[in-house]
């Protein structure tokens, strides 16, 4: 679904700006309440706009959610797309771990938005999960298997390797309050992401790369 204004012949800068304000507000509301718990009224209030004005730009709550999910998935999957069988697996794994942690740091609301959607049974994204996402993971599982066949990577299940990297990196976004609470004041600053990167590199790279 696209914004209603995007379907007009002349999409003005004002229309684009309004859509961005609405989606920013919707991201706050959806990431905090999930799709089911969010309402157009809440989004309108967060955007500082009237409900009819919000619905002029986006026909429904579903339209706003779909626009956000499409954007989130494009950002979230980009690091996995660049996995290349002709590249060095150690460098690729290190880069993937660090980019995923950067996203956890820079896009925590987006991560929680998607986590809430999946926890609720993926009612709005099931087709994407079974289609585009599965196709991409299948493709990258073949890359990992090729590295293993070439003797560059230890034999582990490629799907569970990808799941494990997702789980450990996105934890720092989805459970940020818990992470900072447990680490305490001295360790809960921005340096926690670098600490996490070094640990996860040790865990995954040292455990998988064949020297």
C-alpha positions in Angstrom: 0.0 0.0 0.0 1.2 3.5 -0.8 0.3 6.9 0.6 -2.8 8.3 -1.1 -0.8 11.5 -1.9 1.7 9.4 -3.8 -1.0 8.5 -6.3 -1.7 12.0 -7.3 -0.2 13.4 -10.4 1.7 16.2 -8.6 3.1 15.1 -5.2 4.2 18.3 -3.5 7.0 18.8 -1.0 4.3 19.5 1.6 2.6 16.2 0.9 5.9 14.4 1.2 6.7 16.2 4.4 3.3 15.3 5.9 3.7 11.7 5.0 7.0 11.6 6.7 5.6 13.2 9.9 2.7 10.6 9.9 5.0 7.7 9.4 7.4 8.9 12.1 4.5 9.1 14.5 3.1 5.7 13.4 6.5 4.2 14.0 6.5 5.4 17.6 2.9 4.1 18.1 3.3 0.8 16.4 6.7 0.0 18.0 5.3 0.7 21.4 1.8 -1.0 21.0 2.1 -3.4 18.2 -0.3 -3.4 15.2 -3.4 -4.5 17.2 -2.8 -2.1 20.0 -2.2 1.0 17.9 -5.1 3.2 16.7 -5.3 5.9 14.1 -6.3 8.3 16.9 -3.0 7.6 18.7 -1.1 8.2 15.5 -2.9 11.4 14.7 -2.2 12.7 18.2 1.5 11.8 18.0 1.7 13.5 14.6 0.0 16.6 15.9 -2.7 16.3 13.1 -6.4 15.6 13.0 -7.6 12.0 12.3 -9.2 13.1 8.9 -6.0 14.7 7.8 -4.0 11.5 8.6 -6.5 9.5 6.7 -6.2 11.8 3.7 -2.6 10.7 3.3 -3.0 7.1 4.4 -6.4 5.4 3.9 -6.1 3.2 7.0 -3.9 1.9 9.8 -3.0 -1.0 7.6 -1.7 1.3 4.9 0.6 3.1 7.4 1.8 -0.2 8.8 2.5 -1.7 5.4 4.5 1.4 4.4 6.6 1.1 7.5 7.1 -2.6 7.2 8.3 -2.3 3.6 10.8 0.3 4.7 12.0 -1.7 7.7 12.5 -4.8 5.7 14.4 -3.0 3.0 16.8 -1.7 5.7 17.0 -4.8 7.7 17.7 -7.2 4.9 20.3 -5.1 3.0 23.3 -6.5 5.0 22.3 -10.1 4.2 21.8 -9.3 0.5 25.5 -8.5 0.1 26.7 -11.9 1.3 28.8 -13.1 -1.7 30.3 -16.6 -2.2 33.3 -15.1 -3.9 34.2 -13.0 -0.8 36.1 -14.0 2.3 33.7 -15.6 4.8 35.5 -14.2 7.9 35.2 -10.6 6.5 31.6 -11.2 5.5 30.6 -12.6 8.9 32.4 -9.7 10.8 30.7 -7.2 8.5 27.3 -8.7 8.9 27.5 -8.8 12.7 28.6 -5.2 12.9 26.0 -3.9 10.5 23.3 -5.7 12.4 24.5 -4.2 15.6 24.6 -0.8 14.0 21.0 -1.2 13.0 20.1 -2.3 16.6 21.7 0.9 17.8 20.3 3.2 15.1 16.9 1.7 14.4 15.6 0.3 17.7 12.0 1.3 17.0 12.0 -0.4 13.6 13.3 -3.6 15.2 10.6 -3.6 17.9 8.0 -2.9 15.3 8.9 -6.0 13.4 9.4 -8.1 16.6 5.9 -7.1 17.8 4.5 -8.1 14.4 6.1 -11.5 14.5 5.1 -12.1 18.1 1.5 -11.5 17.2 1.7 -14.2 14.5 2.8 -12.0 11.6 -0.8 -11.2 10.5 0.4 -8.5 8.1 3.7 -9.9 6.9 3.2 -13.7 6.6 3.3 -13.5 2.8 6.6 -11.6 2.9 8.1 -14.0 5.4 7.2 -17.1 3.3 8.1 -15.4 0.1 10.8 -12.7 -0.3 12.4 -13.4 3.1 12.5 -17.2 2.7 13.9 -16.8 -0.9 16.7 -14.5 0.4 17.7 -16.8 3.3 17.6 -19.9 1.0 20.0 -18.1 -1.4 22.4 -17.1 1.4 22.2 -20.6 2.9 23.7 -21.8 -0.4 26.5 -19.3 0.0 27.3 -20.6 3.5 27.2 -24.2 2.2 29.6 -23.2 -0.6 32.1 -21.8 1.9 31.8 -25.0 3.9 32.3 -27.2 0.9 35.4 -25.1 0.1 36.8 -25.9 3.5 36.6 -22.2 4.7 33.8 -22.6 7.2 32.9 -25.4 9.7 29.9 -27.5 9.0 26.9 -26.0 10.8 23.3 -25.5 9.7 23.3 -22.3 7.7 19.7 -21.4 8.6 20.3 -21.7 12.3 23.5 -19.7 11.9 21.6 -16.8 10.4 18.8 -17.1 13.0 21.5 -17.0 15.8 23.0 -13.8 14.4 19.6 -12.2 14.1 18.7 -13.2 17.7 22.0 -12.0 19.3 22.2 -8.7 17.4 18.6 -7.7 17.5 18.5 -8.4 21.3 20.3 -5.1 21.8 17.4 -3.3 20.2 14.4 -5.3 21.4 15.7 -5.7 25.0 17.6 -2.5 25.2 16.2 -1.5 28.6 17.1 -4.9 30.0 20.6 -4.7 28.6 21.3 -1.2 30.0 19.8 -2.2 33.4 22.0 -5.3 33.8 25.2 -3.6 32.5 24.7 -0.7 34.9 25.8 2.9 34.5 29.4 2.2 33.8 28.9 -0.2 30.9 25.6 0.9 29.4 26.8 3.7 27.2 27.3 3.6 23.4 30.4 1.5 24.0 28.1 -1.5 24.7 27.6 -2.0 21.0 31.4 -2.2 20.4 31.7 -4.6 23.3 28.9 -6.7 21.9 30.5 -6.7 18.4 33.8 -8.0 19.7 32.1 -10.7 21.7 29.9 -11.8 18.9 32.8 -11.8 16.5 34.7 -14.1 18.9 31.6 -16.3 19.3 30.8 -16.7 15.6 34.0 -16.1 13.7 36.5 -17.9 15.9 34.0 -20.8 16.3 33.3 -21.2 12.6 36.3 -20.1 10.5 38.7 -22.9 9.5 42.2 -21.6 9.9 
